[in-house]
Amino acid sequence: MTIENRISALVAAYQRLSQANKRFIEQGCGVEAFRNLIEQRELILEDLPLLSQELVAAMEQSFPGHQFSCNSVTEAVRTISVIAPHLENCCNDVRDALKQLVESDLAVENNISTLKDEIKAELGRVRQGSRGLKGYRQSSSYGSCFINKVK
């Protein structure tokens, strides 16, 4: 595979993450939807280190004279845009996909914070209800009136 194919695979992975975030928001941010989002993210995030390693390997094959110290995808993309200016559009696609992913992650974070606030409010209502039930509980759980009268 060429560098363009490796970059397009990275872009596709980032876009899948963004789409998963959008689906989570559209589903109403429930617990089950959040569980699905986490599972989807885990599957995609497992592939990202492999994709970035393949990109660096393709860079080394395409440009054997250069020393690449690419510790992250962003460094690799910056290096590619400098070494191979004809791939600038592909590099811009990666940047755009990452920007969309960051924005969708922020939207998910905001929705989760509102979900957290709703859960806190619901816990408060449950606690208020349990305080009302405490008034009906017997004060002592041992003994009975009959046994106390026999003594």
N, C-alpha and C positions, 0 to 999 in steps of 0.2 A: 504494500500500500504506500501511497505517496504522502507527503506532508499535508497536502490539501485534504486527503481522505481522513487523516488522523485529526486534523483540525475540525473537519465537519462532524466527526464522531463526538468530539468534545462539545461542540456547539449543540448537537442533538441531545446529549446528556443534560446539559444545563437547561435546555428548553423543556425537557421532560420534567425536570425538577420544578420549573416555573409553572408548567401546566398542572402538576400535582398540587401545588400551592393554590392555584386558581380554583381547581375542583373542590379542594377543601373549603375554601371560602364560600363557594356556591352552594355546597351541601349544608351550610348552616352551622359549621363549627361545632359539631357534636363530638362526644367522646369516641364513638365508633369511627367517625370520619377522621378524627385525629389519629386513631390507631392505624387506619389505612394509610394516612399520610406518612407516618413514621416508617411503616413497613416499606412503602414505595421509596422513600428517601434512602433507607438502608441499602436496598438493592442497587440503586443508581450510584450511591456513594462508594459502594464496594468496587465498582468498575472504574471510577475516576483515577485512582493511582495507576492502574494498569494502562489506561488510555494515555496518561501523561508520560509514563515510561516509554510507551510505544512511540509517542511523538518525539521524545528526545532521541530514541534510537533511530528514527527516520531522519532526524536532523543530522545525526552523526554520519549516516550513510550518504546523505545528499551533499553534505559539506564536510568532507573528511579532514580538511586542514584546520578547522576551527576547534577551539577548546570550549565546550559547553559546561557551564556550571549552573545549570537550571535546577533550582530546588523546588520550583513551583510552576504551575501552568502559566501564570502571568509573566514570569521571567522568560519562559520559553517563547511565549507569544511576542514579547518585546524583542527578543533576540532574533526571531524569524523576521519580524518587520524590518529590522536593521539589515540583516544579511541578505534577505530575499525581498526586495521592495515590490516585486510583482505579486507577492502574497499578502499585501497590505489589506485587501478587501476581506480575505479570510480572517486575518487578525482582528479586523474591525468587527466581524461577526461574533468572534469570541468575546470581545469587549461588550458588545451590545447584549449578548446572551447573559453574561455575568451581571450586567447592570439590571436587566429585567429580573434576574434571580434575586438579587439583593432587594429590589423593590417589592417583589412578591413575598420574600421572607419577612420584610417589615410589615406588610399587610397581614400576614399570618400571625405575627407576633402581636399586633394590635388586636386581632380577633381573639386570640388566646387570652390576652389580658382582660378583655371584656367577659369572656367565658369564666375566667377566674373570679372576677367580681360577682358574676351571677351565682357562682358556686358558694362564695362567701355569704352572700345574702340568703341563699337557701339554707345554708348551715345555721345561720342566725335564726331563721324561722323555725327550724327543727329544734334548736336549743330552747327557744321560747316555749315551744310545745312541750318539751320534756320537763321544763320547770313547772308547768301547770299540772302535769301528771304526778309530780312528786307529792303534791298535797293529798293524794288519795292513798299513798303508801302507808302501811302500818308502821308505827314508830318502833316497835320491838318485834323481832322476828322469832323470838323464842318464847316458849310458854303459852298458855292460854288462860282465859278467865276461869274455866272450870278447875284447872290444876291449882291456880292461885287461891281459889276459895276452899279447896280441900285442905290445903296446908294450914 
